[in-house]
Amino acid sequence: MNAIRSLVAVALLALAAAATAAGPRGIDTASISVGGERVRLFGVAAPDPEQTCEELRDNGPRRYPCGQHARAFLQSLVAGREPVCVREAADSATCYVDGTDVGLAMVEAGWAVARRDESARYLRAQDAARAAGRGLWLGSFDDPTLPAARPRR
């Protein structure tokens, strides 16, 4: 199982490198660049690109660059494709790539969490990711929807 996770991590980082070559790309972990404009994904929050998290393993917790994993996953979603975005608020939009809701895909994979202050739209997907132990839910992380001074979840 650990070997599979390592292969997935390597694949995500390789996709992120390829994504920088052309087209829109994730510019952090919850925003993308569309037509030169930064668009924050509505209803989701993700770890800071430099954040590390703890993955719980059989031999104990292991720190890993979860922010980089979240950014790589976002970049893989938009690599070489032009998102279509629908403005939801002054600073955010729901964006789709090939008909897929990018925010929903981030939450389903466990690399973003639902922003309850904006919408309940992604709560079921978050609950499913948590129950399955996907992405951030493999261990512990600083919840990006909480102020930085608050304790870990």
N, C-alpha and C positions, 0 to 999 in steps of 0.2 A: 504494500500500500504506500509506503514512504517513497519507493522508487517511482510509482505512478505520479505522486504529487510532485516529485522533482522534475519528471519529464513534462508535466503540465506547466510548471513554472518556467522551464527553459523554452517551451513552445510559446508561451505568452510573451516572454521577453523578445523572442525572435520575431513574432508578429508585430510587436510594437516597433521594432527597428525597421521592419518592412513598411509599416504604416507611415513612417516619416517621409518616405520617398515621394508620395503623391496624394493628392486629394485632401479632404478635410481630415482632421485628426483630433484626438483628445488632447487638450492642452493642459489639463490637470486631471483630476480624478472624477470630477462631476461637471465639467464644462468642456465644450468643444468649440472649434473655430469653424464658422460657416460663413463663406463669402467674406472672410477677413474680420468678421465680428465674433467676439466671444459670447457664447450662449451657455448659460447655466442650465443644467437639466432640471426641470421642474419636479418637485416632489421627492427628490433624492439628495442624499449627502454621502460623501465617501471620505475615506481617510486622506489626510494631507499626503502629497506625493513622497515626502520624506519620512512618514510615520513608519514605525516598526510595531509589530504585533507579536503575540505569543501563540504558537500553535501547540496544542496539547498532543503529545505523543506517548507511546508506551513507556519510554524511558524518561518522561518528564517534559516540561515546556521547552520550546525552542523558539527563539526570536527570528523573525523573517521580515523582509521589507514589504509589508502589506500595501503600503501606498504605491510602490512601484508595480505590484501585481495588479492593483485596481486600475492604475493608469494604462498598463499594458492591455488589460482586458478591454477597456474603453476604446483604445486605439485599434484593437483588432476588430471591434464592432463597426467602426467607421472607415477602416482602411480602404482607400481607393473608391469610395462611394460618396455621393453627395446627399447628406441628410436633408430631409424636409422637416422644418420646424414650425410648430404652431405656438404662437406667443400665449403664455398663460398669465404672466405678470410682467411688470416693467423690466425685471431683470432675469426672467427665466422663460423657458419654453419646453414643450414636449417635442422631442425630435424622433423621427422615424428614419430608418435605413432599410430599404427593400421591404417596407411594411412592418418592420419590427420596431417597437417602442424601445429606444435605447435605454432609457431610465429603468424600465421594467426588466430588461435583460440584465442590467447591472445588479438590480436587487435580487432577481432570481438566481444569479450566479453567486450571490453573497458578497459582491465587491462594493456594494453600496447599501445604505439603509434608508428606509422610508422617512421622509420629513413629515411627521404628524402635524406640524404647525402649518403646513401648506395643503396637505391632502391626505385622505385615507386610501387613495387609489392603490398604493403599493403594499399595504399592510399584509394582505394574504400572502403575497409573494415573499415578503420578508419572513413571515412565520414559517413558510415552507422551507426557505433557505436555512433558517435557524434549526428547524427540526432535522434537516438532512445534514447539517454540519458543513455547509458549503462556504467557501471563501473565508471571509472574516469570522464566520461562526465556527471555524475549526478550533478556536481557542478564545483568547481574550484580546480585546482591542479598546482603544479610547473611542467612545461613541461620538462620531462627528456632529451629531445633532445637539450635543450638550456643550455648555461652556467649558473651556479648557481647564478651569480650576476644579471642575467636578470630578469625583472619583470614577474609576473604570466601572464598566457594567459587570 
